[in-house]
């Protein structure tokens, strides 16, 4: 197992320690998940297209050029990174392509003040490797999708292919508090919390950062809503993205984020992979249903065959 930890590894551990053991300690194959493959491929296309465009433009690039480059990069990435065989039909593949292309257009729409124009033209780094050492927990690392220069400092942007209120953190921190005190379990939000806390701290130790810089953090869901409208020649699609500013959440809950990272890192380092008590009950309720390792998990099977 690697000596350093990432948000993905910590998220897996917090989601279920047993899942972490199967995936990272024993390197078990989780089996085929074409739906998950489609989701990750689409996200990879969107991230890469935007990151490539950011490296090709600057503050003087006109909006039309930014949009044209982004469309070209999207087309190339879609052809290279997606597979129609993972879709139930050619029509479904084409629909997903058009939805994703519309998401790029919406993000860069100048007439509606598409935030992406500023984000790409003022980018100072994409897929930025944030690697640092915590005095107590050891080596950590992660990759920030885009870091943007602002008037007062730096903005970290993490792109998400889609946005869902159920899968994004509450801005008031109530769900983070429930996760930490063991009254609820939020598998879909864990990685986002970890990315927020770890990228923020990692940036303070990166060469892009200067003492006194104000740091902000934003998740951007590129597909927050979509609408398909029939036309005489087929259909049109309309997509809207959504920015999810997380700056205040982190500033107001820094110690809670630290606790989340501490608990997961310490658990991994100590090899504590046996979920017990109330925590295991929450994992069963919220995480077992989507786990790829059910057939190998004695804990899950034991619960399934209990006699009442």
N, C-alpha and C positions, 0 to 999 in steps of 0.2 A: 504494500500500500504506500502511496506517495507520502512524503514527509510534510507536504503543505496541503491546506484545505481550501476549498472553493465554495461559493454559495450553493452550487449543485450538490456537492457532497453533504454539506451540512443540512440542506433541505431534505435530502433523502433520509438522513439519520433522524431528523425531527419528525418527518412523516411517519417513519417506522424504523426503529433500530434493527429489526430483523431484516427488513428490506435492504438496508445498508449492508448488512453482513452478506446476504446473498449476492448483491450486485458488485460490491467492491472488495470483499474479502475472499469470497469463493468464486467470483467472476462467472456466475450462472447466467445462462441465456434466458432472457425473459420471454422469448417467443415472438412471433410476428404480430405487429399491431399496425395494420395498414392505415387505420384512421389516425393514429398518432404520427405515423410517418408523413402523412399528408400535411398534418398540422405543423410539424417541425420544418418540413421542406418549404412550405409557404412562408413561414417566419424567416427562414434562412434567405429566401429570395428577397423579401422585403428589406431585411437588414442590409444585405450585401449591396443591393441596388442603391440604397440611400448612402451607404458608406462610400461606395465607388464614386458616386456623384459628388459627395463632399470633398473628395480629394482632387476633383477636377475643376472646382469653382472657387471663387473668392468673393470678397465684399463688393467688387466691381462688376461681377457677372450679372447680366440682365436676367430677369425672371424667365423670359422665353427660352434662353439658353439652358438655364438650370432645369426647366421642365423637359426640354428636348433630351438632354443628356440622361435624366432620370428615366425617361421612357425607354431610351435605347438600352440602358443598363438593366432595366427590369426585363425587357424582352430577352436579352442574352442570358440573364440569370435564370429566368423561368425555363427556357429551353434546356439549359445545362443541369439544373438542380431538381427538376420535377419529373415524374414518371406517370404517364397516363394509365399505366397498368395498375397503379394503386387506387384508382378511382373506379366507382361502380359502372361508369359509362363514359364515352367520349363527351357527351353533353355535360356531365357533371364536371369533367376536367376543364372544359371550356368556360363553364360558369365560374369556377373558382379562379381561373386566370383573369377573367374580366372583372371580378370583384377585387382581386389584388391590384390589377392595373388601375382601377378606379380609386383605390386607397392611396396610391402614389399621387395621382392627379389631385385628389382632395387635399392632401398634406401640403402640396406645392401650389395651390390655387391662389394666385395673386389677388384676384378680385374680391375674395372673401378673407384676405389677409392670412393666407395659409402660413402657419408658423414655420413650416419646414423650410421656406426660402431663407429666413434668417438663420435657422439652425444649421443648414448646410453651408451657407456662404460665410458664416462666422465660426465654422468648425476649426478646432486646433488639433483634433486627433480623433480617429475612429478605430474601433476595436482596440482601444487602449489597454495594454496589459498593466494592471495595477498589481504590483508584487511588493509585499512588505513583510516585516517581522514584528509580531506582537511580543512584548517582553515576557508575558506570562503564557501565551498560547502557542507561540512559535510562528512558523511561516504560513502566510496566507496569500491568496492571489485570486484574480478575477479579471474579466474583460468588459470594459465599458463600451457600449455601442457608439456613443458620440459624446465628445466634450466640446462645449461651445463657449467661446469667449463672450462675456457680457460686460456691461459698463462697469460693474463693481467686482467682477471676478470670473467664476467659471460655473457653467451649468452642465450637470451630468444628465444625459438622456438615455434611457433604456427603452428600446422599441419593443412593443408587443404586437403580434399580428392582429389580435382582437382585444376588445375591451368588454368586460362584464363586471357589473357591480358586485356580483357574488365572488369574484375571483381577485378583486383588487382590495388593498387595505382600506379600512375606514380611516378617514383623516383625523378623527378625534382620538384614535388609539385604543378604542374600547375592545376591539377584537384582539389586538396584541396583548392587552392586559389579560383577557380571558385565556389566551393561549398559554401565557406564562404562569397563571395561577391554577391551570389544570381544569378549568370549568368548560372548556371547549377546545376543539382541534380543527385547524384550518389548513389542510394540505395544499390547497391551491394558492394560498397567500404566503406560505413560508418562504419560498425562494425570493419573492419580491421584498419581504422584510430584510432578508439576509443580504440581498443585493444592495438595498438602500444603505444599510449600516456598514457593510464591508467596503463598498465602492467609495462611500463618503470618506471613511478613514484612510483608505488606500490613496485617494487623491491627495490628501494632505502630505503624503510622503513621496509624491511623484514630482518630477522635474517641471511639470506644467504649472504646479502650484507655487505661488509666492506668498510669504507671510502677510496676512492682512486681506487676502482675497476672500470675498464672500462666496461660499459654495451653495449652490441650489441643486435640487434633484427632481427630475420629472420622469414618470412613466408616460409613454405615449402609445395609446391603443389605436393602431392605424385603421382598424375596422370596428368602430363602436356601434354603428348601425348600417344596415344595407337595405335597399329596396329594389325590387325587380319589377319593371313596368313593361307589359306587352306592347309591341308596336306592329305595324303592318308587315315589317320585314323580319320580325323576330322579337327582341326585347332589348330594353336599355337597363342599365344598372346605375344606382346612385349610392355612394358610400360617404359616410362621415366618420372622421376620427375624433379622438378625445384625449386632451392632455390631462394628466393626473398629477398635479403638483404635490410633492411629498416633503418639501423643505421644512415646513412648520412641524410636521409629524416627527421628523427626526430630531429637530432641535428640542422639542418638548419631551421626547422619550428616549434620549440618548442612553440613559442607564438601562432601560428596558431592552434596547437593541443589544447592548453589551451583554446583558444576562442571557439573551437568546443565543448569541454566538458562543459565550462561555460554556453554557450547558451542553450544547451540541458538540463542541470541540473536545471538551473534557470527556464526554461519553465515548466518543470515537477513540480517543487516546487510551482510555482505560479498558476498551473492549466490552463496554456494557451494552450488549445487544439483546438482552432478555427483557422485553416489555412486561411490566407487572402492574397489578392493581388497577386503580381508576384510569391511569394513562392508557393501559392496554384496552380497556373498554372503549375509550374514546377513539383509539386507533381503529378498532374493529368497526365502530359505527361510521367513521368518516373516511377511512383510507383503504380498508381491505377490499372493497368492491372494485377498485380500479388497479389493484396490484397484479403484476405479471407473475408473481411467484407463489400464488395460492397453492398450487399443486405440490410445491416443495416445502411448504411452511407447516411444521407440526403444530404450532400454536393455533393457526387458523383451522386446521383440520380437526384438532382436538375440540375446539368450540363447536364445530359443525356437527360432530357426532355425539355431543353430550345428550344424555337421557334426562328428560324432565321428571 
